[in-house]
Amino acid sequence: MRKKVLKLPEWLYIISFLIYLLGSSMTLIEHGVELSLWIMVFAVLITMVTTLFPWIGVHWLKQDKRGSQFGWWLAIILQFITWGTFGYAMFQRLTRNLPLFYNWITITTLLWAVWVLIFIYSRYAFFPAQDGDKLDLDQP
């Protein structure tokens, strides 16, 4: 059985989600204090760099093709939607519409959790038909 090892981009996605979770929790507890906004922006920037830089040629963040491509595309689409909902939430904060800001931050947090779970699950739970999980790979 093959050992499953998370790659650097996957670790960056997980760490950025945890940073975002800290910021969104601080936002809801401290009523949108500025430090929480900066923490969330930092987390969103980490995911943007991790997603967009491989597309413009940064190879050390590039991921190998593994798992379900449908799951990968679904996670990418949800990630872009999450960035949009986060931007809209920040616009609501800028206009001082705090009830809508809190709602959109909550929606963004839930969407972020869903796309990270779909992304990791689709990479490690699905195998191509020709590859599979071969037990004889461990034998010499």
Residue pairs with C-beta under 8 A, 6 or more apart in sequence:
1 133
1 135
1 137
1 138
2 133
2 137
4 124
6 14
7 63
7 64
8 60
8 61
9 50
9 54
9 61
9 62
9 63
10 63
10 119
10 120
10 123
12 46
12 47
12 50
12 61
13 47
13 50
13 116
13 119
13 120
14 116
14 120
15 46
16 43
16 44
16 46
16 47
16 50
17 43
17 112
17 113
17 116
19 39
19 42
19 43
19 46
20 39
20 40
20 43
20 44
20 109
20 112
21 109
22 39
23 36
23 37
23 38
23 39
23 40
23 42
23 43
24 36
24 40
24 105
24 106
24 108
24 109
26 33
26 35
26 36
26 39
27 33
27 36
27 37
27 40
27 102
27 105
28 102
28 105
28 106
30 36
31 98
32 93
32 98
32 101
32 102
37 90
37 93
40 86
40 105
41 90
44 83
44 86
47 79
47 83
48 83
49 61
50 61
51 76
51 79
53 61
54 61
54 62
54 63
66 123
66 124
67 122
67 123
67 124
67 125
67 126
67 127
68 122
68 123
68 125
68 126
70 122
71 118
71 119
71 121
71 122
71 123
71 126
72 119
72 122
72 123
74 115
74 118
74 122
75 115
75 116
75 118
75 119
75 122
78 111
78 114
78 115
78 118
79 115
79 119
81 111
82 108
82 111
82 112
82 115
85 104
85 107
85 108
85 111
86 104
86 105
86 108
88 104
89 100
89 101
89 104
89 105
89 107
89 108
92 98
92 100
92 101
92 104
93 101
127 133
